[in-house]
């Protein structure tokens, strides 16, 4: 568990939970899920002393739940936002060396998707964030804000709500890495589906890709609903009379709408990936049907060419002594050249009708 004191011009990490709230700024308590469960009683006691309120037991359970979808809830004393991150898990950059994508790499990319929830409890001057054990969001922001605190021109968060929105925005933007990974892998899968010389048979991988994309779409839908509810709750806050406070409130609205726009873009990209996979499958079966039709057409044309030839050979193969040309020395050549002329004529006819021909690959 890490504790930070954030002011408009300084970012300081504290050794432990302070006995009292500092006179300025706010306190950020960032904890892993297991650490929060162990220190829940201590954190609740500090919150009671700092703000006069504690987290509701149901909300504590929500923060400890590793399977909870993204959602928003509000109370008189604080707001609660649970946001499932969209990020590639450690080791998921299987294409970092520039090698050509393979089915195995595609399967690894799909299995690397991590959507663990991150919980935020936003008080007036306290932010409590609960992260997964392997989540780098807390440490990333701790390092970045410490560097900004040392820069004279950098702007630090002025409220717990603003810091929460910055972390949520970072989690949404981190999907870009996962998006590039999925787009490259699924693009290679589509090319293999549409390759006429490919004998694609790994339908389990394709089904897994579709299921993973459906899961991402559901996650994005929950994220959008949670952020929209946060925006609605923000509009219901009591109006500010101070000019500086009004400006901070408007900045919160702008940042919230920006987060919502980023989620919309992520959702749109996931839906495009779903649509491209579905289109590739349909094109694959259409190409199979087209190749089957070409094969059947060729076989039908060959049958139509040899049918009159079989008729001629069958006619002169009858066991009658009185057949014309059967005892003549020129009978064989007459039948032979007749079959050649008929065959050439039928081939020319079918070629003119475009029943025979080659198409560029």
C-alpha positions as CSV (number, residue, x, y, z in Angstrom):
1,X,0.0,0.0,0.0
2,X,1.3,3.4,-1.0
3,X,0.1,6.7,0.3
4,X,0.7,10.1,-1.4
5,X,0.0,13.7,-0.6
6,X,-0.9,15.7,-3.7
7,X,-1.0,19.5,-3.8
8,X,-1.3,21.8,-6.8
9,X,2.5,22.3,-6.8
10,X,3.9,19.2,-5.0
11,X,3.6,15.4,-5.0
12,X,4.9,13.6,-1.9
13,X,4.9,10.0,-1.0
14,X,4.2,9.3,2.7
15,X,5.6,6.5,4.8
16,X,2.2,5.5,6.2
17,X,-1.4,6.7,6.6
18,X,-1.2,10.2,8.2
19,X,-3.0,10.8,11.5
20,X,-4.8,13.9,10.1
21,X,-5.5,15.2,6.7
22,X,-2.9,17.8,5.5
23,X,-4.1,21.4,5.5
24,X,-3.9,21.6,1.7
25,X,-4.3,19.2,-1.2
26,X,-5.6,15.7,-0.9
27,X,-4.4,12.2,0.0
28,X,-4.2,9.3,-2.4
29,X,-4.2,5.8,-1.0
30,X,-3.3,3.2,-3.7
31,X,-3.4,-0.4,-2.7
32,X,-3.4,-3.8,-4.2
33,X,-6.5,-5.8,-3.8
34,X,-5.0,-8.2,-1.2
35,X,-3.4,-5.4,0.7
36,X,-6.7,-3.6,0.8
37,X,-8.4,-6.6,2.2
38,X,-5.7,-7.0,4.9
39,X,-5.7,-3.3,5.9
40,X,-9.4,-2.6,5.4
41,X,-10.1,-2.0,9.1
42,X,-7.2,0.5,9.3
43,X,-8.3,2.3,6.2
44,X,-11.9,2.5,7.4
45,X,-10.8,4.0,10.7
46,X,-8.7,6.6,8.9
47,X,-11.5,7.5,6.6
48,X,-13.8,7.9,9.5
49,X,-11.3,10.3,11.2
50,X,-10.5,12.2,8.0
51,X,-13.9,12.6,6.4
52,X,-16.4,11.5,9.1
53,X,-17.6,8.6,6.8
54,X,-16.5,5.1,5.9
55,X,-16.9,2.9,2.9
56,X,-20.2,0.9,2.9
57,X,-19.7,-2.8,3.4
58,X,-21.2,-3.6,0.0
59,X,-18.8,-1.2,-1.7
60,X,-15.9,-2.8,0.2
61,X,-17.0,-6.1,-1.3
62,X,-17.1,-4.6,-4.7
63,X,-13.6,-3.3,-4.4
64,X,-12.4,-6.8,-3.4
65,X,-14.3,-8.6,-6.1
66,X,-12.1,-9.6,-9.0
67,X,-15.0,-10.4,-11.4
68,X,-17.1,-7.3,-11.0
69,X,-18.0,-5.5,-14.2
70,X,-17.4,-1.8,-14.7
71,X,-20.1,0.3,-12.9
72,X,-20.7,3.5,-10.9
73,X,-22.4,4.1,-7.6
74,X,-22.7,7.2,-5.4
75,X,-23.5,8.0,-1.8
76,X,-23.8,11.2,0.1
77,X,-20.2,11.1,1.2
78,X,-18.3,9.6,-1.8
79,X,-18.5,8.2,-5.3
80,X,-17.5,4.7,-6.2
81,X,-16.3,3.8,-9.7
82,X,-15.2,0.3,-10.7
83,X,-13.4,0.3,-14.1
84,X,-12.2,-2.8,-15.9
85,X,-8.9,-2.0,-17.5
86,X,-8.2,-2.9,-21.1
87,X,-4.5,-3.8,-21.3
88,X,-2.2,-6.4,-22.6
89,X,-0.9,-8.6,-19.8
90,X,2.9,-8.8,-19.2
91,X,4.6,-10.8,-22.0
92,X,1.8,-10.2,-24.5
93,X,4.0,-8.3,-27.0
94,X,4.7,-11.5,-28.9
95,X,5.4,-9.6,-32.1
96,X,7.9,-7.2,-30.7
97,X,10.7,-8.9,-32.6
98,X,8.9,-8.3,-36.0
99,X,8.4,-11.9,-36.8
100,X,5.6,-13.0,-39.1
101,X,2.3,-13.7,-37.2
102,X,1.4,-17.3,-36.8
103,X,-1.6,-19.2,-35.4
104,X,0.3,-19.8,-32.2
105,X,1.1,-16.1,-31.9
106,X,-2.6,-15.3,-32.5
107,X,-3.6,-17.7,-29.7
108,X,-1.1,-16.1,-27.4
109,X,-2.3,-12.6,-28.2
110,X,-5.9,-13.6,-27.5
111,X,-4.9,-15.2,-24.2
112,X,-2.9,-12.2,-23.2
113,X,-6.0,-10.0,-22.9
114,X,-6.5,-8.8,-19.3
115,X,-9.6,-7.1,-18.1
116,X,-9.1,-7.0,-14.3
117,X,-11.2,-4.3,-12.4
118,X,-9.7,-1.3,-10.7
119,X,-11.8,0.4,-8.0
120,X,-11.9,4.1,-7.0
121,X,-13.6,5.6,-3.9
122,X,-13.6,9.4,-4.4
123,X,-14.1,11.6,-1.4
124,X,-13.8,15.4,-1.3
125,X,-10.1,15.2,-0.2
126,X,-9.3,11.5,-0.3
127,X,-8.9,9.0,-3.2
128,X,-8.8,5.3,-2.4
129,X,-7.8,3.2,-5.4
130,X,-7.7,-0.7,-5.4
131,X,-5.7,-2.3,-8.1
132,X,-4.9,-5.9,-9.2
133,X,-1.7,-7.4,-8.0
134,X,0.1,-7.0,-11.4
135,X,-1.4,-3.6,-12.3
136,X,1.2,-1.0,-13.2
137,X,-1.2,1.9,-13.2
138,X,-0.5,3.0,-9.7
139,X,3.3,2.8,-10.0
140,X,3.1,4.5,-13.4
141,X,1.2,7.5,-12.0
142,X,3.3,7.7,-8.9
143,X,6.4,8.0,-11.0
144,X,4.9,10.4,-13.5
145,X,3.3,12.7,-10.9
146,X,6.6,12.7,-8.9
147,X,8.4,13.9,-12.1
148,X,5.7,16.5,-12.7
149,X,6.0,17.7,-9.1
150,X,9.7,18.5,-9.7
151,X,8.9,20.5,-12.9
152,X,7.9,24.1,-12.4
153,X,5.5,24.2,-15.4
154,X,3.8,20.9,-14.8
155,X,0.2,20.8,-13.6
156,X,-0.7,18.3,-10.9
157,X,-4.2,17.0,-10.2
158,X,-6.1,19.4,-7.9
159,X,-8.8,17.0,-6.7
160,X,-9.3,13.2,-6.2
161,X,-11.8,13.2,-9.0
162,X,-9.3,14.6,-11.5
163,X,-6.7,12.1,-10.5
164,X,-9.2,9.3,-10.9
165,X,-10.2,10.5,-14.4
166,X,-6.5,10.7,-15.4
167,X,-5.9,7.1,-14.4
168,X,-9.1,5.9,-16.1
169,X,-8.1,7.8,-19.3
170,X,-4.6,6.1,-19.1
171,X,-6.2,2.7,-18.8
172,X,-8.4,3.3,-21.9
173,X,-5.5,4.7,-23.9
174,X,-3.4,1.6,-23.0
175,X,-5.8,-0.4,-25.2
176,X,-3.9,1.1,-28.2
177,X,-1.1,-1.4,-27.7
178,X,-3.6,-4.3,-27.4
179,X,-5.4,-2.9,-30.5
180,X,-2.3,-3.1,-32.6
181,X,-1.6,-6.6,-31.4
182,X,-5.0,-7.9,-32.2
183,X,-5.4,-6.1,-35.5
184,X,-2.1,-7.6,-36.8
185,X,-2.9,-11.1,-35.6
186,X,-6.5,-11.1,-36.8
187,X,-5.4,-9.5,-40.1
188,X,-3.1,-12.4,-40.7
189,X,-5.9,-14.8,-39.8
190,X,-8.1,-13.2,-42.3
191,X,-5.5,-13.4,-45.0
192,X,-5.1,-17.1,-44.3
193,X,-8.9,-17.6,-44.5
194,X,-9.0,-15.9,-47.9
195,X,-5.9,-17.6,-49.4
196,X,-7.2,-20.0,-52.1
197,X,-4.2,-22.3,-51.5
198,X,-4.7,-22.4,-47.7
199,X,-6.4,-25.4,-46.1
200,X,-7.7,-23.6,-43.0
201,X,-9.0,-26.0,-40.4
202,X,-8.3,-24.2,-37.0
203,X,-11.9,-23.2,-36.4
204,X,-11.4,-23.4,-32.6
205,X,-9.0,-20.5,-32.9
206,X,-11.5,-18.5,-34.9
207,X,-14.3,-19.2,-32.4
208,X,-12.0,-18.2,-29.6
209,X,-11.2,-14.9,-31.4
210,X,-14.9,-14.1,-31.8
211,X,-15.6,-14.9,-28.2
212,X,-12.7,-12.7,-27.0
213,X,-13.9,-9.8,-29.1
214,X,-17.5,-10.3,-27.8
215,X,-16.0,-10.1,-24.2
216,X,-14.1,-6.9,-25.1
217,X,-17.3,-5.4,-26.5
218,X,-19.2,-6.2,-23.3
219,X,-16.4,-4.7,-21.3
220,X,-16.5,-1.5,-23.3
221,X,-20.2,-1.3,-23.0
222,X,-20.0,-1.5,-19.2
223,X,-17.2,1.1,-19.2
224,X,-19.2,3.5,-21.2
225,X,-22.2,3.1,-19.0
226,X,-20.1,3.6,-15.8
227,X,-18.5,6.8,-17.2
228,X,-21.8,8.1,-18.4
229,X,-23.3,7.6,-14.9
230,X,-20.3,9.5,-13.5
231,X,-21.0,12.4,-15.8
232,X,-24.6,12.5,-14.9
233,X,-23.7,12.4,-11.2
234,X,-21.2,15.2,-11.8
235,X,-23.9,17.4,-13.2
236,X,-25.9,16.9,-10.1
237,X,-23.2,18.2,-7.8
238,X,-24.1,21.5,-5.9
239,X,-23.1,24.5,-8.0
240,X,-19.9,26.4,-7.1
241,X,-19.9,30.1,-6.5
242,X,-16.1,30.6,-6.6
243,X,-14.7,31.3,-10.0
244,X,-11.7,29.0,-9.5
245,X,-14.0,26.2,-8.3
246,X,-16.3,26.7,-11.3
247,X,-13.3,26.4,-13.6
248,X,-12.2,23.2,-11.9
249,X,-15.7,21.7,-12.2
250,X,-15.7,22.5,-15.9
251,X,-12.3,20.9,-16.4
252,X,-13.7,17.8,-14.7
253,X,-16.6,17.7,-17.1
254,X,-14.3,18.2,-20.1
255,X,-12.0,15.4,-18.9
256,X,-14.9,13.1,-18.3
257,X,-16.3,13.7,-21.8
258,X,-12.8,13.1,-23.2
259,X,-12.7,9.7,-21.4
260,X,-16.1,8.8,-22.7
261,X,-15.0,9.7,-26.3
262,X,-11.9,7.5,-25.9
263,X,-14.1,4.6,-24.8
264,X,-16.4,5.1,-27.7
265,X,-13.4,4.9,-30.0
266,X,-12.2,1.7,-28.4
267,X,-15.7,0.3,-28.7
268,X,-15.9,1.2,-32.3
269,X,-12.6,-0.5,-33.1
270,X,-13.7,-3.7,-31.3
271,X,-16.9,-3.8,-33.3
272,X,-14.9,-3.2,-36.5
273,X,-12.7,-6.2,-35.6
274,X,-15.8,-8.3,-35.0
275,X,-17.3,-7.3,-38.3
276,X,-14.1,-8.0,-40.2
277,X,-13.8,-11.5,-38.7
278,X,-17.5,-12.2,-39.6
279,X,-16.9,-10.8,-43.1
280,X,-13.7,-12.9,-43.5
281,X,-15.6,-16.0,-42.5
282,X,-18.4,-15.2,-45.0
283,X,-15.9,-14.5,-47.7
284,X,-14.1,-17.7,-46.9
285,X,-17.3,-19.8,-47.4
286,X,-18.2,-17.7,-50.5
287,X,-14.7,-18.4,-52.0
288,X,-15.2,-22.1,-51.2
289,X,-18.5,-22.1,-52.9
290,X,-17.1,-20.3,-55.9
291,X,-14.2,-22.8,-56.3
292,X,-16.7,-25.6,-56.0
293,X,-18.9,-24.1,-58.7
294,X,-15.8,-23.8,-61.0
295,X,-14.9,-27.4,-60.4
296,X,-18.4,-28.6,-61.1
297,X,-18.6,-26.4,-64.3
298,X,-15.4,-27.8,-65.6
299,X,-16.5,-31.4,-64.9
300,X,-19.8,-30.7,-66.6
301,X,-18.1,-29.2,-69.7
302,X,-15.8,-32.2,-69.9
303,X,-18.8,-34.5,-69.6
304,X,-20.6,-32.6,-72.4
305,X,-17.6,-32.8,-74.7
306,X,-17.1,-36.6,-74.2
307,X,-20.7,-37.5,-74.4
308,X,-21.1,-37.3,-78.2
309,X,-17.7,-39.0,-78.6
310,X,-18.9,-41.9,-76.5
311,X,-22.1,-41.9,-78.6
312,X,-20.0,-42.3,-81.8
313,X,-17.8,-45.0,-80.4
314,X,-20.8,-46.8,-79.0
315,X,-22.6,-46.6,-82.4
316,X,-19.7,-48.1,-84.3
317,X,-19.1,-50.6,-81.5
318,X,-22.4,-52.4,-82.2
319,X,-22.1,-56.1,-83.3
320,X,-23.9,-55.9,-86.7
321,X,-22.2,-56.9,-90.0
322,X,-24.2,-54.5,-92.0
323,X,-23.0,-51.3,-90.3
324,X,-21.8,-48.7,-92.7
325,X,-18.0,-48.2,-93.0
326,X,-17.4,-51.2,-90.7
327,X,-15.6,-53.2,-93.4
328,X,-14.0,-50.2,-95.1
329,X,-10.4,-49.2,-94.7
330,X,-11.3,-45.6,-94.4
331,X,-14.0,-46.2,-91.7
332,X,-11.6,-45.8,-88.7
333,X,-10.2,-42.5,-90.0
334,X,-13.7,-41.2,-90.8
335,X,-14.9,-41.9,-87.2
336,X,-11.6,-40.5,-85.8
337,X,-11.7,-37.2,-87.6
338,X,-15.5,-36.9,-87.0
339,X,-14.8,-37.2,-83.2
340,X,-11.9,-34.7,-83.5
341,X,-14.1,-32.1,-85.3
342,X,-17.0,-32.6,-82.8
343,X,-14.6,-32.2,-79.8
344,X,-12.9,-29.1,-81.2
345,X,-16.3,-27.6,-82.1
346,X,-17.7,-28.2,-78.6
347,X,-14.5,-26.8,-77.0
348,X,-14.8,-23.7,-79.1
349,X,-18.5,-23.3,-78.3
350,X,-17.9,-23.7,-74.5
351,X,-15.0,-21.3,-74.7
352,X,-17.1,-18.7,-76.5
353,X,-19.8,-19.1,-73.8
354,X,-17.0,-18.6,-71.2
355,X,-17.7,-22.0,-69.7
356,X,-14.0,-22.7,-70.0
357,X,-11.2,-20.3,-69.2
358,X,-8.8,-19.2,-66.5
359,X,-9.1,-16.4,-64.0
360,X,-6.1,-14.4,-62.7
361,X,-5.2,-15.3,-59.1
